[in-house]
């Protein structure tokens, strides 16, 4: 039995679009054969490893159709875990196109580096196992979403290489991603919060101003 965690703070406001929050969750449970519970503002997705990963990715892929369009609302939506964000007024064709794009990304096999073999990475007390979507720090599991694991692995597998936001979006979210590039900043911020004091451990997620991000090893 495998358990994946997603931050559920205000998640009801983000995905209560095509039905109630509970209805959407039940549909995901039925589709992937998983059990989803909301405990302490976190969604717990439980099932066999493959099913839990797919269920977690399905939740992340839900579109947030919101009435507000200010930048702060889009950022908030992304911080709450939305994979894409669309504001009113919108055309039905655009919604359909975005949904199809999300489904292509979600249903495809996870791939942070299409031409590279996924291997476990170790930097001091940090261990990243991409095939298991597992991150450990000092032997303790760190609750990361699939996107966070893929982003961390992408940067850590190319130490010192700088990736700009567009490169990260195309590698992790896919070339047909419609969303705001700010989602990269949000995911980096969450990784830094979950992996504190990393500079003292000999590595860090460094911002290269006006360019992007890199994984730096000392």
PyMOL commands that set and color helices and strands:
alter all, ss='L'
color gray80, all
select helices_A, chain A and resi 11-15+21-32+49-60+71-79+92-107+130-132+146-156+165-173+182-194+198-201
alter helices_A, ss='H'
color red, helices_A
select strands_A, chain A and resi 2-7+35-39+42-47+63-66+84-87+121-123+126-129+134-137+140-141+163-164+203-208+212-217
alter strands_A, ss='S'
color yellow, strands_A
deselect
rebuild
show_as cartoon
